Amino acid sequence: MKICVLLLVAVIIFGSCASAYVKSSSYSHQNSPIHTDGSGRIWKTRTEWKFRWVKEWKIKKIYVPIWKKVWTPVEIKEWLPLPRALHK
């Protein structure tokens, strides 16, 4: 009985310490996907739909591999020059 009580108290103390740590942490998120480094170019991200081949297994007397074409979004990052209006 004492061991169960001690274990319960330890879990409560550890849980409160862990939740205090999570509440005190912070994260700075930048909403803009464009980053510059002073070279007159920017990173631009765009999404395209491309296909990829996926192997599925069909049950016959033995398992037979079947390849299917699946369309998925792909994130493409490009290094583009700045427009002339943005040059300083």
Chimera marker file (.cmm) of the C-alpha trace (Angstrom):
<marker_set name="trace">
<marker id="1" x="0.000" y="0.000" z="0.000" r="1" g="1" b="0" radius="0.5"/>
<marker id="2" x="2.816" y="2.405" z="0.862" r="1" g="1" b="0" radius="0.5"/>
<marker id="3" x="4.536" y="1.681" z="-2.447" r="1" g="1" b="0" radius="0.5"/>
<marker id="4" x="1.369" y="2.500" z="-4.397" r="1" g="1" b="0" radius="0.5"/>
<marker id="5" x="0.930" y="5.787" z="-2.518" r="1" g="1" b="0" radius="0.5"/>
<marker id="6" x="4.586" y="6.752" z="-3.063" r="1" g="1" b="0" radius="0.5"/>
<marker id="7" x="4.322" y="5.866" z="-6.747" r="1" g="1" b="0" radius="0.5"/>
<marker id="8" x="1.151" y="7.940" z="-7.086" r="1" g="1" b="0" radius="0.5"/>
<marker id="9" x="2.782" y="10.935" z="-5.386" r="1" g="1" b="0" radius="0.5"/>
<marker id="10" x="5.864" y="10.611" z="-7.652" r="1" g="1" b="0" radius="0.5"/>
<marker id="11" x="3.669" y="10.550" z="-10.775" r="1" g="1" b="0" radius="0.5"/>
<marker id="12" x="1.727" y="13.626" z="-9.621" r="1" g="1" b="0" radius="0.5"/>
<marker id="13" x="4.939" y="15.561" z="-8.864" r="1" g="1" b="0" radius="0.5"/>
<marker id="14" x="6.563" y="14.558" z="-12.165" r="1" g="1" b="0" radius="0.5"/>
<marker id="15" x="3.382" y="15.413" z="-14.096" r="1" g="1" b="0" radius="0.5"/>
<marker id="16" x="3.162" y="18.878" z="-12.575" r="1" g="1" b="0" radius="0.5"/>
<marker id="17" x="6.867" y="19.561" z="-13.304" r="1" g="1" b="0" radius="0.5"/>
<marker id="18" x="6.489" y="18.386" z="-16.906" r="1" g="1" b="0" radius="0.5"/>
<marker id="19" x="3.390" y="20.512" z="-17.494" r="1" g="1" b="0" radius="0.5"/>
<marker id="20" x="5.142" y="23.577" z="-15.997" r="1" g="1" b="0" radius="0.5"/>
<marker id="21" x="8.037" y="23.021" z="-18.409" r="1" g="1" b="0" radius="0.5"/>
<marker id="22" x="5.730" y="22.783" z="-21.413" r="1" g="1" b="0" radius="0.5"/>
<marker id="23" x="3.797" y="25.917" z="-20.439" r="1" g="1" b="0" radius="0.5"/>
<marker id="24" x="6.958" y="27.973" z="-20.011" r="1" g="1" b="0" radius="0.5"/>
<marker id="25" x="8.463" y="27.032" z="-23.380" r="1" g="1" b="0" radius="0.5"/>
<marker id="26" x="7.837" y="29.206" z="-26.420" r="1" g="1" b="0" radius="0.5"/>
<marker id="27" x="8.208" y="28.876" z="-30.172" r="1" g="1" b="0" radius="0.5"/>
<marker id="28" x="8.595" y="31.671" z="-32.674" r="1" g="1" b="0" radius="0.5"/>
<marker id="29" x="7.026" y="30.824" z="-36.028" r="1" g="1" b="0" radius="0.5"/>
<marker id="30" x="7.562" y="32.866" z="-39.170" r="1" g="1" b="0" radius="0.5"/>
<marker id="31" x="4.495" y="32.878" z="-41.415" r="1" g="1" b="0" radius="0.5"/>
<marker id="32" x="6.282" y="34.007" z="-44.568" r="1" g="1" b="0" radius="0.5"/>
<marker id="33" x="7.829" y="31.222" z="-46.701" r="1" g="1" b="0" radius="0.5"/>
<marker id="34" x="10.146" y="33.779" z="-48.335" r="1" g="1" b="0" radius="0.5"/>
<marker id="35" x="13.643" y="34.186" z="-46.877" r="1" g="1" b="0" radius="0.5"/>
<marker id="36" x="16.344" y="36.536" z="-48.107" r="1" g="1" b="0" radius="0.5"/>
<marker id="37" x="20.059" y="36.516" z="-47.415" r="1" g="1" b="0" radius="0.5"/>
<marker id="38" x="21.011" y="39.845" z="-49.044" r="1" g="1" b="0" radius="0.5"/>
<marker id="39" x="22.093" y="38.368" z="-52.392" r="1" g="1" b="0" radius="0.5"/>
<marker id="40" x="19.079" y="39.683" z="-54.320" r="1" g="1" b="0" radius="0.5"/>
<marker id="41" x="17.337" y="36.304" z="-54.414" r="1" g="1" b="0" radius="0.5"/>
<marker id="42" x="14.542" y="34.652" z="-52.407" r="1" g="1" b="0" radius="0.5"/>
<marker id="43" x="13.377" y="31.128" z="-51.587" r="1" g="1" b="0" radius="0.5"/>
<marker id="44" x="9.882" y="30.502" z="-52.920" r="1" g="1" b="0" radius="0.5"/>
<marker id="45" x="7.846" y="27.399" z="-52.136" r="1" g="1" b="0" radius="0.5"/>
<marker id="46" x="5.119" y="26.063" z="-54.394" r="1" g="1" b="0" radius="0.5"/>
<marker id="47" x="3.081" y="22.862" z="-54.459" r="1" g="1" b="0" radius="0.5"/>
<marker id="48" x="2.616" y="20.691" z="-57.539" r="1" g="1" b="0" radius="0.5"/>
<marker id="49" x="0.730" y="17.458" z="-58.056" r="1" g="1" b="0" radius="0.5"/>
<marker id="50" x="2.971" y="14.668" z="-59.313" r="1" g="1" b="0" radius="0.5"/>
<marker id="51" x="2.521" y="10.955" z="-59.534" r="1" g="1" b="0" radius="0.5"/>
<marker id="52" x="4.519" y="8.230" z="-57.865" r="1" g="1" b="0" radius="0.5"/>
<marker id="53" x="4.382" y="4.483" z="-58.165" r="1" g="1" b="0" radius="0.5"/>
<marker id="54" x="3.092" y="2.515" z="-55.156" r="1" g="1" b="0" radius="0.5"/>
<marker id="55" x="3.412" y="-1.243" z="-54.797" r="1" g="1" b="0" radius="0.5"/>
<marker id="56" x="0.333" y="-3.064" z="-53.517" r="1" g="1" b="0" radius="0.5"/>
<marker id="57" x="-0.025" y="-6.784" z="-52.967" r="1" g="1" b="0" radius="0.5"/>
<marker id="58" x="-2.854" y="-8.724" z="-54.615" r="1" g="1" b="0" radius="0.5"/>
<marker id="59" x="-3.869" y="-12.073" z="-53.171" r="1" g="1" b="0" radius="0.5"/>
<marker id="60" x="-3.952" y="-14.981" z="-55.616" r="1" g="1" b="0" radius="0.5"/>
<marker id="61" x="-2.461" y="-18.391" z="-54.849" r="1" g="1" b="0" radius="0.5"/>
<marker id="62" x="0.516" y="-16.314" z="-53.707" r="1" g="1" b="0" radius="0.5"/>
<marker id="63" x="0.882" y="-12.593" z="-53.123" r="1" g="1" b="0" radius="0.5"/>
<marker id="64" x="1.500" y="-10.774" z="-56.413" r="1" g="1" b="0" radius="0.5"/>
<marker id="65" x="2.881" y="-7.215" z="-56.498" r="1" g="1" b="0" radius="0.5"/>
<marker id="66" x="0.732" y="-4.692" z="-58.374" r="1" g="1" b="0" radius="0.5"/>
<marker id="67" x="2.125" y="-1.236" z="-59.176" r="1" g="1" b="0" radius="0.5"/>
<marker id="68" x="-0.347" y="1.668" z="-59.133" r="1" g="1" b="0" radius="0.5"/>
<marker id="69" x="0.111" y="5.303" z="-60.106" r="1" g="1" b="0" radius="0.5"/>
<marker id="70" x="-0.859" y="7.574" z="-57.172" r="1" g="1" b="0" radius="0.5"/>
<marker id="71" x="-1.067" y="11.376" z="-57.427" r="1" g="1" b="0" radius="0.5"/>
<marker id="72" x="0.325" y="13.268" z="-54.434" r="1" g="1" b="0" radius="0.5"/>
<marker id="73" x="1.223" y="16.907" z="-53.705" r="1" g="1" b="0" radius="0.5"/>
<marker id="74" x="4.954" y="17.710" z="-53.843" r="1" g="1" b="0" radius="0.5"/>
<marker id="75" x="6.477" y="20.829" z="-52.271" r="1" g="1" b="0" radius="0.5"/>
<marker id="76" x="9.045" y="22.458" z="-54.581" r="1" g="1" b="0" radius="0.5"/>
<marker id="77" x="11.479" y="25.070" z="-53.241" r="1" g="1" b="0" radius="0.5"/>
<marker id="78" x="12.994" y="27.433" z="-55.810" r="1" g="1" b="0" radius="0.5"/>
<marker id="79" x="15.784" y="30.009" z="-55.478" r="1" g="1" b="0" radius="0.5"/>
<marker id="80" x="14.411" y="32.982" z="-57.456" r="1" g="1" b="0" radius="0.5"/>
<marker id="81" x="15.866" y="36.440" z="-58.179" r="1" g="1" b="0" radius="0.5"/>
<marker id="82" x="14.086" y="39.411" z="-56.608" r="1" g="1" b="0" radius="0.5"/>
<marker id="83" x="11.898" y="41.574" z="-58.863" r="1" g="1" b="0" radius="0.5"/>
<marker id="84" x="13.570" y="44.879" z="-59.856" r="1" g="1" b="0" radius="0.5"/>
<marker id="85" x="11.085" y="46.854" z="-57.756" r="1" g="1" b="0" radius="0.5"/>
<marker id="86" x="12.375" y="45.188" z="-54.562" r="1" g="1" b="0" radius="0.5"/>
<marker id="87" x="16.102" y="45.838" z="-55.201" r="1" g="1" b="0" radius="0.5"/>
<marker id="88" x="17.613" y="48.494" z="-52.959" r="1" g="1" b="0" radius="0.5"/>
<link id1="1" id2="2" r="1" g="1" b="0" radius="0.2"/>
<link id1="2" id2="3" r="1" g="1" b="0" radius="0.2"/>
<link id1="3" id2="4" r="1" g="1" b="0" radius="0.2"/>
<link id1="4" id2="5" r="1" g="1" b="0" radius="0.2"/>
<link id1="5" id2="6" r="1" g="1" b="0" radius="0.2"/>
<link id1="6" id2="7" r="1" g="1" b="0" radius="0.2"/>
<link id1="7" id2="8" r="1" g="1" b="0" radius="0.2"/>
<link id1="8" id2="9" r="1" g="1" b="0" radius="0.2"/>
<link id1="9" id2="10" r="1" g="1" b="0" radius="0.2"/>
<link id1="10" id2="11" r="1" g="1" b="0" radius="0.2"/>
<link id1="11" id2="12" r="1" g="1" b="0" radius="0.2"/>
<link id1="12" id2="13" r="1" g="1" b="0" radius="0.2"/>
<link id1="13" id2="14" r="1" g="1" b="0" radius="0.2"/>
<link id1="14" id2="15" r="1" g="1" b="0" radius="0.2"/>
<link id1="15" id2="16" r="1" g="1" b="0" radius="0.2"/>
<link id1="16" id2="17" r="1" g="1" b="0" radius="0.2"/>
<link id1="17" id2="18" r="1" g="1" b="0" radius="0.2"/>
<link id1="18" id2="19" r="1" g="1" b="0" radius="0.2"/>
<link id1="19" id2="20" r="1" g="1" b="0" radius="0.2"/>
<link id1="20" id2="21" r="1" g="1" b="0" radius="0.2"/>
<link id1="21" id2="22" r="1" g="1" b="0" radius="0.2"/>
<link id1="22" id2="23" r="1" g="1" b="0" radius="0.2"/>
<link id1="23" id2="24" r="1" g="1" b="0" radius="0.2"/>
<link id1="24" id2="25" r="1" g="1" b="0" radius="0.2"/>
<link id1="25" id2="26" r="1" g="1" b="0" radius="0.2"/>
<link id1="26" id2="27" r="1" g="1" b="0" radius="0.2"/>
<link id1="27" id2="28" r="1" g="1" b="0" radius="0.2"/>
<link id1="28" id2="29" r="1" g="1" b="0" radius="0.2"/>
<link id1="29" id2="30" r="1" g="1" b="0" radius="0.2"/>
<link id1="30" id2="31" r="1" g="1" b="0" radius="0.2"/>
<link id1="31" id2="32" r="1" g="1" b="0" radius="0.2"/>
<link id1="32" id2="33" r="1" g="1" b="0" radius="0.2"/>
<link id1="33" id2="34" r="1" g="1" b="0" radius="0.2"/>
<link id1="34" id2="35" r="1" g="1" b="0" radius="0.2"/>
<link id1="35" id2="36" r="1" g="1" b="0" radius="0.2"/>
<link id1="36" id2="37" r="1" g="1" b="0" radius="0.2"/>
<link id1="37" id2="38" r="1" g="1" b="0" radius="0.2"/>
<link id1="38" id2="39" r="1" g="1" b="0" radius="0.2"/>
<link id1="39" id2="40" r="1" g="1" b="0" radius="0.2"/>
<link id1="40" id2="41" r="1" g="1" b="0" radius="0.2"/>
<link id1="41" id2="42" r="1" g="1" b="0" radius="0.2"/>
<link id1="42" id2="43" r="1" g="1" b="0" radius="0.2"/>
<link id1="43" id2="44" r="1" g="1" b="0" radius="0.2"/>
<link id1="44" id2="45" r="1" g="1" b="0" radius="0.2"/>
<link id1="45" id2="46" r="1" g="1" b="0" radius="0.2"/>
<link id1="46" id2="47" r="1" g="1" b="0" radius="0.2"/>
<link id1="47" id2="48" r="1" g="1" b="0" radius="0.2"/>
<link id1="48" id2="49" r="1" g="1" b="0" radius="0.2"/>
<link id1="49" id2="50" r="1" g="1" b="0" radius="0.2"/>
<link id1="50" id2="51" r="1" g="1" b="0" radius="0.2"/>
<link id1="51" id2="52" r="1" g="1" b="0" radius="0.2"/>
<link id1="52" id2="53" r="1" g="1" b="0" radius="0.2"/>
<link id1="53" id2="54" r="1" g="1" b="0" radius="0.2"/>
<link id1="54" id2="55" r="1" g="1" b="0" radius="0.2"/>
<link id1="55" id2="56" r="1" g="1" b="0" radius="0.2"/>
<link id1="56" id2="57" r="1" g="1" b="0" radius="0.2"/>
<link id1="57" id2="58" r="1" g="1" b="0" radius="0.2"/>
<link id1="58" id2="59" r="1" g="1" b="0" radius="0.2"/>
<link id1="59" id2="60" r="1" g="1" b="0" radius="0.2"/>
<link id1="60" id2="61" r="1" g="1" b="0" radius="0.2"/>
<link id1="61" id2="62" r="1" g="1" b="0" radius="0.2"/>
<link id1="62" id2="63" r="1" g="1" b="0" radius="0.2"/>
<link id1="63" id2="64" r="1" g="1" b="0" radius="0.2"/>
<link id1="64" id2="65" r="1" g="1" b="0" radius="0.2"/>
<link id1="65" id2="66" r="1" g="1" b="0" radius="0.2"/>
<link id1="66" id2="67" r="1" g="1" b="0" radius="0.2"/>
<link id1="67" id2="68" r="1" g="1" b="0" radius="0.2"/>
<link id1="68" id2="69" r="1" g="1" b="0" radius="0.2"/>
<link id1="69" id2="70" r="1" g="1" b="0" radius="0.2"/>
<link id1="70" id2="71" r="1" g="1" b="0" radius="0.2"/>
<link id1="71" id2="72" r="1" g="1" b="0" radius="0.2"/>
<link id1="72" id2="73" r="1" g="1" b="0" radius="0.2"/>
<link id1="73" id2="74" r="1" g="1" b="0" radius="0.2"/>
<link id1="74" id2="75" r="1" g="1" b="0" radius="0.2"/>
<link id1="75" id2="76" r="1" g="1" b="0" radius="0.2"/>
<link id1="76" id2="77" r="1" g="1" b="0" radius="0.2"/>
<link id1="77" id2="78" r="1" g="1" b="0" radius="0.2"/>
<link id1="78" id2="79" r="1" g="1" b="0" radius="0.2"/>
<link id1="79" id2="80" r="1" g="1" b="0" radius="0.2"/>
<link id1="80" id2="81" r="1" g="1" b="0" radius="0.2"/>
<link id1="81" id2="82" r="1" g="1" b="0" radius="0.2"/>
<link id1="82" id2="83" r="1" g="1" b="0" radius="0.2"/>
<link id1="83" id2="84" r="1" g="1" b="0" radius="0.2"/>
<link id1="84" id2="85" r="1" g="1" b="0" radius="0.2"/>
<link id1="85" id2="86" r="1" g="1" b="0" radius="0.2"/>
<link id1="86" id2="87" r="1" g="1" b="0" radius="0.2"/>
<link id1="87" id2="88" r="1" g="1" b="0" radius="0.2"/>
</marker_set>
